[in-house]
């Protein structure tokens, strides 16, 4: 399962409202090759489910990822920080054995 923190949920809802997205849109999270540690997180709004997508709902939000990405993201929580040490979304991934300083890439 992939979950979302309350803070991240509020930020996603604000961004969705600012972009005037209709309710059919959801959050798509995925893992792509690249970054300092070898793998990077990707997140975007989407409204088209694909055949092998894994679907999760948490706190009233729909989160979707492809099957390959789910192997890396199982148990991950999407969070949001607005503190002095960096502002933005970040992934709390129990599967990551190493992360880079920027927090945007990881290794397993």
C-alpha positions in Angstrom: 0.0 0.0 0.0 1.0 3.6 -0.6 -0.3 6.2 1.8 -0.3 10.0 2.1 0.2 12.2 5.1 -2.4 14.8 6.2 0.0 17.6 5.3 0.6 16.2 1.8 -3.1 15.6 1.3 -3.8 19.3 2.0 -1.1 20.4 -0.4 -2.3 18.1 -3.2 -5.9 19.4 -2.7 -4.6 23.0 -2.9 -2.6 22.3 -6.1 -5.6 20.5 -7.6 -7.8 23.4 -6.8 -5.3 26.0 -8.2 -5.1 24.0 -11.5 -8.9 23.6 -11.6 -8.7 19.9 -12.1 -11.9 17.9 -12.1 -12.5 15.0 -9.6 -11.4 12.3 -12.2 -7.7 13.3 -11.6 -5.6 11.4 -9.2 -2.0 11.3 -8.0 0.3 9.1 -10.1 3.6 8.1 -8.4 6.3 6.2 -10.0 10.0 5.3 -9.9 12.3 6.1 -12.8 16.0 5.4 -13.4 18.4 8.2 -12.6 19.5 10.6 -9.9 22.5 10.4 -7.6 21.5 7.1 -6.0 20.2 5.3 -9.1 16.4 5.6 -8.8 14.2 8.7 -8.7 10.7 9.4 -7.6 8.2 10.9 -10.0 4.8 12.4 -9.1 2.1 14.0 -11.2 -1.6 14.5 -11.7 -3.2 12.0 -14.1 -6.7 10.9 -15.1 -6.0 7.8 -17.2 -5.6 4.4 -15.5 -3.4 1.9 -17.3 -3.9 -1.9 -17.4 -1.4 -2.9 -14.7 -1.9 0.1 -12.4 -2.1 -0.4 -8.7 -4.8 1.7 -7.1 -4.8 2.9 -3.5 -7.1 5.3 -1.6 -6.0 7.1 1.6 -7.6 10.0 3.3 -10.0 10.4 0.4 -7.3 10.7 -2.2 -6.6 8.3 -5.0 -3.0 7.3 -5.5 -1.9 5.2 -8.5 1.3 3.6 -9.6 2.4 1.1 -12.2 3.2 -2.5 -11.1 7.0 -2.1 -11.6 7.1 1.1 -9.4 5.0 -0.6 -6.8 7.8 -3.1 -6.2 9.9 -0.2 -5.0 7.2 1.9 -3.3 5.3 -0.8 -1.3 4.8 0.7 2.2 5.8 4.2 1.2 4.2 7.4 2.5 4.0 10.6 0.5 4.7 13.5 2.8 5.1 17.3 2.4 7.5 19.6 4.2 7.3 23.4 4.3 10.1 23.9 6.8 13.4 25.7 6.6 15.3 22.5 5.6 13.5 22.3 2.3 10.0 22.7 0.9 8.2 20.1 -1.1 6.9 16.6 -1.4 9.1 13.7 -0.2 8.7 10.0 0.0 9.2 8.1 3.2 10.2 4.8 1.7 11.0 1.8 4.0 12.5 -0.1 1.1 15.3 2.5 0.4 18.7 1.4 1.6 20.4 4.6 0.6 19.2 8.1 -0.3 21.0 11.1 -1.7 21.3 14.5 0.1 18.5 16.1 -2.0 16.1 13.3 -1.0 14.9 12.9 -4.6 16.7 9.7 -5.4 17.3 6.4 -3.7 18.7 2.9 -4.0 17.3 -0.5 -2.8 
